[in-house]
Amino acid sequence: MIQLRGAFTALITPMKETGEVDYEGFRRLINFQLEAGIDGLVPLGTTGETPTLEQEEKDTLLQIAVKEAKGQVPIIVGTGSNATKHTIEYTKHVKSLGADAALVVTPYYNKPNDTGLLRHFEATAQQGGLPIVVYNIASRTGRNIPAPLMEQVSQIPGIIGVKESSGDITQMGDIIRDVRDRRKAEAGSFGVLSGDDGFTLPLLALGGDGIVSVISNLVPDKIAALTKAGLEGNFAECRRLHYELLPFIKAAFIETNPIPIKTAMTWAGLPGGPVRLPLGPLSKRSEPVLKAALEELGFTLSGF
């Protein structure tokens, strides 16, 4: 079973100006990540604009990821939806294509109660055929998983950890102490990863296991180094990198993800391209903020 520890990149889906998926660009980005020493890849998530991708596009992207990275780093694929049956079927499908684990978001729109939520994750873990990473992001789903409920979720066989995007550092600490550490004491395995770049340092300081990063699409080497420093207890270096990256972290979320990061990738000369509707291009008022943050990191913006 894979270990949830280190720096994982929530991959963008690069697109051509025509709106078609840039498959060769995606292949290039995966190798860019591997060469930088990233610990894992998370394609087909929120950052990958999965809700706007056709099934054939998703399959091709995953096949490319598996061909390029399988056996080198874990490939964790977003399979969650607001329908349990669909989540199970899609989890089985990505397993057949070579995924190592599934990232399953809290069901959105339905806003399930505690019993429904537990049964959703239990059914997916039992029937999907892959280890499950819970994705807790109430800002997009309308439903938070607090620490006491996460403790119950963690006891489901096949649940291997959580991508914590609650934005609540107290809750993250409770999950590390009351869920992760308890599981370790029982010789189990439950990783706690930050889902927000700005919380990587504090999560690591609390004893967390790493990050599923957006900005590592562009700076995988720095995110890998920051995470490694924190995991090794070198918080002077971890803090130095945090503050170096902080202006870019802020700029990368100045508008809805992945609009800023795809814009930054394009400006930096890497495959990025436009976003698909209903997302729109980065607004003119946000451009100077993103440009300044990139230039502060030393990027020459040939695409700007």
PyMOL commands that set and color helices and strands:
alter all, ss='L'
color gray80, all
select helices_A, chain A and resi 23-35+50-52+55-69+84-96+114-127+138-141+147-154+169-185+197-205+215-217+220-231+235-252+259-267+287-296
alter helices_A, ss='H'
color red, helices_A
select strands_A, chain A and resi 6-10+40-42+76-78+101-105+132-136+159-164+191-194+210-213
alter strands_A, ss='S'
color yellow, strands_A
deselect
rebuild
show_as cartoon
